């Protein structure tokens, strides 16, 4: 669809006029927005829009970039046939862009102008923009299925013909949302094997877990909204977002992780992944205290432990937890026993372990909030 996301710092009205801080997006620079979400505040009849994106340019350190790609290729070992080598080069290059820090990007939402916070050392900007509901009418696009998106774009000089646009989905304060892991939950990754993980990430075409696109589309038809939360690095946003669309998954916000090529091989215990995913999930849950959530993950990335902890903290908001068993054993004992304890063995009606998407075919009325 389009692009966005963000954190919790609200932007004041004094920052709505970007003219005094306006900075040019240089000819070789790119502004990429990550699809975000908006939540409604009835007290002020306003929407809070979560905006997240990145500013980057070409890497000017040619020799070091070539060296990094060469080293990574020794781990990935892409095959020359089936387009793997070309795909590897294209995806690896995404990690070598030069982040632009200290830039404040001016954007227009409807008739309102905003100046986004300065980009960080990672080239990212994150913020929450608050607007009266009446001011969003002209900037809102309603899809045939009733979903609503606010579109916006970077304000560029008149002689600059480029367009950098993003979007935020407006979600009702009530309803049901699905928060889904990506790797080995809906995408074949094999995170347990470092070599296979790297090849599936950098060299091979992304492949959906059999049947999961259809399951998620059915849940979307029942009224569910979607948030995809992954430990994959932010530079992979565009290929992942395109894959979700191509393979027929419902559109939703996509939340990834701050990690570079050097760090990918050092997170052996998954602590960085665990913390990143938990922070993203808690942010979503706090934005929608009146919505119910379904958490979908797998047994390979401590998702049972993570979701169990989330369930203890957010209690009534969590409607159900689905954990895909990737070991080939449809048996709770296939999970680490500590993770089973986190899932609360005494409340097995609140969680389900499955191996095949066919086992989810009998799950009905997912999008209907409990009475």
N, C-alpha and C positions, 0 to 999 in steps of 0.2 A: 504494500500500500504506500505509505509515505515515510515517516521517521521520528523518534524521541524518548524521554524519561527524566528523573531528577531527585534532589534532596529536600530538606525541610525549611530552608531559610526563605522567608517571604520577602518579596520585593516591595519596597515602599513606593508611595506615589511620587516622591521626589526623584526616583530613578526612572520614571516613565518617559522622561524627555531625554533621548540619547544624544541630542545635538552637541552638548558640551563635551561629551566623552567619545563621540563617534570616531571609530577607527576604520580605516580602509581594509577590506579583505584583499590582500595583494593578489596579483594576477596568478601566481602559482600556488596560492593557498586554497584550501578546501574547508568548508564548514559542513559537518555531518551531524544531523540531528538523530537521536534515538527515540523511537516512538514512546510516548509517555501516556499518562492517565490524568484525568481531572476529577476532583471530588467536590461535592456541593456543600455549601454552608447555608442552611435555611435562615439562620439568624440575620445574615446580611444580604440574603438573596444574591450570593456571589459564588463563583467557581474558583477553585485553587488548581492551577495548571502546573504539573510537574514537568519541567523542561531540563533536558540533559543533552549535551552534545560535545563535539570535539572540533578543534581547529588544527589543521596540520598542513605541511608542505613537503616537497621532495627532500630526500635525505642528501645533504651535501658532502657526506663522508663516504665517498664511493668505495674506497678500498676496504674500509672496515665493514661496509654493508656486504660486499662480496665475500669477505672472510666469514661473516656470520652465517650467510646462506650456505657456504661450503660446509661449515661445521654442523649445521642443522641437517644437511643432506646426508651426513654420515650416520645420523641416528634414524632418519626417516627412511632412507634407501628407496626412493621412488623408482618405479619401473619406467623404462623408456616407452613402452607401449601403453595403450589405453589412455593416453593423455595425462598420465600421472606426473611426469616430469614437468610439463608445462603448468599443470594445476599447482604443483608444489611451489614453483617459482612465483606464481601469481599470489598465492596465499602467504608465502613467506615475506613477500614485499610489503604486505599490509602491516607488518611489525616494524618495518624500517623507515616509515615516514617520520619526518621531523616534527615533533609537537611544537606548537606555537604557544608560549606562555605569556601572561600579562596582557591579553587582548580582550577588550570589551566589545561584544558584537551587538549591533542595534537590530532589533526585530520589530516587525509590524504584525499585530493581531487585530484584525478588523481595522478600525480607525485609530487604535491606540499604539503608541510607540514605546518601546522598552529598551533599556540598555542592560544586557546580561552581565553577570559578575565576571571579573577578569578570569581568564583561563589559568589553570594551575600548571605545574611543571609537566603534567601529563597531557596538557593541551585541552583539558576538559573544563566545561562550565556546567554547574548544576544550580537550580534555583526553583522557587515556587512563585508563579505569577498569579496575583489575585485580581479578578475582574468582575464587575457586576454582570449578572446573567443577561441583562438587556444589551450590554455592549458586545456580547458574543454572537448574537443572532445572525449577523451578516457574515461571520467567519465560520459558521458551523455547517458541516456537510452531513446529511442524514442518508445512510445507505438503505437499500431496499429491505434489509432485515431489521431496520429500526435503530441500528447502532449509530451513534453520533460522534463525529470527529471535528475538532477545531484545527483549522489549517493556519499556518503562519509562515513568514519568510524573512530572510535577512534583508535589511534595508541597504541597498547598494547605490552608488552614484548612477545618474541617468545614463551615462555612457558605458556602463558595465552591463552587458547582456546576460550574465550568468544568473541562475536561480538556485538558491539554497533554501529549501523548504522543509518544514517538519509538521508533525501532527500530534495531537493529544486526544485520546478517547475520553469522552465524558461518560462517567459511570454513575448510575443511580446510587443513592445512599443505601438502598436495600437490594437484595437479590443474592445470587450465588456466583462465586468466582472460583476458577480453577487455577491453582498455582502449581506449575509443572516443572520438574527438572527436565533436562534435555538429554544429556549423555547417558545412554543405556536405559533410559526411560521411554523416550520416543525416537531416539536416534542411535543406531548401532555404532558404538565407539570402542567397547572393550577396554574400559579404564583399568582393569586388573593387569593388563599386559602393556607395559610402557611402549614397546615397539609398535604394537597394533594400535594403541591410542594415537601415537604420532602419525602413523600412516593414514588412519581413518580421519585424522584432523587436517593433515596437510596435503596428502597425495590422492586419496580416493574421493570419488563422489560421495556426498553425504547420503546415507541410506536410512529410511524410516524403519522403525520396528514394525513388523507386519501387523496390520490392522489398526494401529494407533491413530492414524489420520481420520479414519472413519469413526472411531469411537469419539474422538474430540469434536468432530463435526456434528455428531448426533447430540452431544452435550451442548454445543453451541446453539443448535436448533431448539433445544429445550430452554434456552435463555441464559446459559452460562457465559461469563466473560473470562478472558484468559490472560495470565501473566506467566511468562517463561523465565525461570531463574536458573542460571547455569554457572558453573565454575570456569567456563571457556573464557579466554581473554577478549577484551573489548575490540581489538583489531579484527576479530572474526565476525563482528556484528553484521556486516553487509552480506557475506556469503551465507550466514546462518539465517538471516531474515529472508533472503531470497529463497533458500531451501524450504523454509516453513511455508512460504506462499506456494512454491512450485509443487510441493508434495501434498498440498491441500489441508494444512493445519489452519485452524481459525486464527485470524489476526489478533495480536495482543502485544502488550509491552514485553520487551526482551531485556533482561537484567543480567549483565555479565560481570567480569572480574578484572580488577587492575592487576595485570601481571605481564611481564615481558618474556622474551625468548629465554633469557638467562635463568629466570626464576622457574620456568616450567618444569625443569627436571629436579628442582630442589625441594619441592613441596611434597615430600614422600609420605608424610603422615596425613596430608590433606587438611591441615589446620587452617591454612589460608583460604582454601575452598570453603570449608565449613563456616568460617567467620563471615566470609563475603556473602554466602547464600543466606545465612541467618539474618544479617543486617538488611538485605534486600526484602526478605519475606516480612520481617517485623515492620519495616517501613510501610509496606502495602497494607498490612493488617491494621495498623494504627490510623491509616488514612480512611479506612472504611469500617468503623466499629459496628455499623448496622448490617453489614453483609455477612453471609456465611461462606466458608471456604472449604474446598476440597483440595487436599495436598497429594500430589502424585510424584513418586520417586522410585528409586531402585535400591537393591541390596548391596550395590558395589561402592557407593560413595557416602556411607554413613547417613543416608537420608532417613532411615528409620529412627536413628538416634536424634537427628535434627528435628524431624517432624514431631517426635514424641515430646521433646522439650518445648517446641512451639505450642503443642496441644496443652501442656501443663500451664503455660503462661497465658494463653489466649482462650483456653477453655471452651466456652459456649460458641465462639466464632468458628471453631473447627468442626465441620459436619462429618467428614470422613477422611481417612488416610489410606491411600493405595500404594503398595510397595511391590514393584516388579522383581521377582526372584530371577536373577541372572545366572545362578549357578547350575540351573538345569534340574533343581530339586524343588518340586512344589511342596514345600514343607517348612513350617516356621522354624524348625531346627536348622534349616539351611542358613539362617541368619545368625549373627553373633548373639549369644544369649543376653548380653547386656543391652543390645538393641531391642530385643523382645521385651525386656523389662521397661525400656523407655516407652514402648507402645502400649503399656498397661495391659498385661495379660488378663486382668479381671474385666476389661471392657473390650472384648474381642468384637463386639458389634460396631465399634468405632473405627476398626481398621481391617484391611483385607490384603492378603499376600497373594499375588497372581503370577503366573508364568507366561500365559498367552493372552493376547487381547480378546480372544474368544470368550474367556472367562468373565470379561466385563460386559459381554453382550446382554446378560440378564439384569444388569444394573439399570434400573429405570428411574425416571423422575428426578434425575440428578439436579436439574436446574430449578426445581421447585423448592423454595425455602420450607423448612419444617414448620408445622402448625403449632 
